[in-house]
Each structure stands twice: as C-alpha cells, then as structure tokens.
Amino acid sequence: MVYVPAKTLPEVERRVGMTGLIEDVLAEISAINVELLARGEMD
C-alpha cells in the first residue's frame, strides 16, 4: 500500500487508470505481433 496525499489523489487515480489502459493496448499489439510473426508476415 502506498500513501498518497488526499490533494493529489484524483491525479494519481487518473494516471493509474491511464497506465492500465496503456498496458491493455500494448498487450493487444503484442498479440497481433505474435500472430503476424507466426504467419511470416513480419520480419
């Protein structure tokens, strides 16, 4: 658990949420890359 001052909480929550979205998109890109590599369509 990490202490976050109350006045910064909204910004911290926003950034944590964005990090989750970014990680989801990167996971989707990685899955597509694996598929393209398996098909030999990516060098």
VOPAGU-2260 file (C-alpha; in pm, 1 decimal, decimal comma):
REM VOPAGU-2260
SITE   aa  ch    i         X         Y         Z
SITE  MET   A    0       0,0       0,0       0,0
SITE  VAL   A    1     127,0     345,3     -89,5
SITE  TYR   A    2      36,3     666,1      89,7
SITE  VAL   A    3     -89,6     937,3    -143,0
SITE  PRO   A    4    -176,6    1281,5     -10,5
SITE  ALA   A    5    -550,6    1349,9     -44,0
SITE  LYS   A    6    -496,8    1658,1    -260,4
SITE  THR   A    7    -310,2    1453,9    -522,8
SITE  LEU   A    8    -542,7    1152,3    -517,7
SITE  PRO   A    9    -753,9    1246,1    -823,7
SITE  GLU   A   10    -446,7    1293,0   -1041,8
SITE  VAL   A   11    -284,6     974,4    -913,8
SITE  GLU   A   12    -604,2     777,5    -982,2
SITE  ARG   A   13    -622,9     923,4   -1333,1
SITE  ARG   A   14    -264,2     828,8   -1407,5
SITE  VAL   A   15    -303,3     477,2   -1265,8
SITE  GLY   A   16    -612,6     432,7   -1481,7
SITE  MET   A   17    -424,5     550,8   -1790,8
SITE  THR   A   18    -142,5     309,3   -1712,5
SITE  GLY   A   19    -392,2      23,3   -1712,3
SITE  LEU   A   20    -534,5     132,1   -2048,0
SITE  ILE   A   21    -187,8     164,8   -2198,4
SITE  GLU   A   22     -90,9    -181,1   -2072,8
SITE  ASP   A   23    -408,3    -326,0   -2229,5
SITE  VAL   A   24    -330,0    -168,2   -2566,8
SITE  LEU   A   25      29,9    -289,3   -2554,8
SITE  ALA   A   26     -91,5    -641,9   -2478,9
SITE  GLU   A   27    -321,7    -628,8   -2783,4
SITE  ILE   A   28     -36,0    -506,8   -3004,5
SITE  SER   A   29     188,5    -783,5   -2873,9
SITE  ALA   A   30     -75,4   -1046,0   -2951,8
SITE  ILE   A   31    -109,9    -913,0   -3306,4
SITE  ASN   A   32     267,7    -914,9   -3349,9
SITE  VAL   A   33     286,7   -1277,3   -3235,3
SITE  GLU   A   34      18,3   -1371,3   -3487,3
SITE  LEU   A   35     192,7   -1184,3   -3768,9
SITE  LEU   A   36     526,3   -1345,8   -3682,1
SITE  ALA   A   37     364,6   -1690,0   -3683,9
SITE  ARG   A   38     225,4   -1621,1   -4031,5
SITE  GLY   A   39     564,7   -1496,9   -4150,9
SITE  GLU   A   40     419,9   -1156,1   -4233,2
SITE  MET   A   41     656,7    -962,3   -4014,2
SITE  ASP   A   42    1033,9    -956,3   -4042,1
